Amino acid sequence: MNKKAQGLSMNVIIIAAIALLVLVILAVLILRAGSGVAQGTDCTGIGGICTDDPDGCRGVGEERGGTWIPNPGKSGTNGGCPSDDFICCSSLVRAKEE
């Protein structure tokens, strides 16, 4: 019986198990880090404000100052707002702070 071949087989199994463990740990770390991306790119993440004001972004501008424009890509629940009735207003020009 050739013990060297059997030892090599065990080494391959151990190395494969360690490599699999490393891949699982990397996958978990990457998936956890990726969850913050969606939060950082929604309406509030880009500095916008979700509003259901009938005047739209004009009402936000009157309340907060500056120039606010609608951002349809970030509006509704897909853009991080509470419901599809909300629009995302992004600041074009902010009012000067005193």
Secondary structure, DSSP 8 states (H G I E B T S, - for coil): --HHHHHHHHHHHHHHHHHHHHHHHHHHHHHHHHHHHHHHTSTGGGT-EEE--TTTHHHHHHHH-SEEEE-GGG-TGGGT-SSTT-EEEEEEE-----
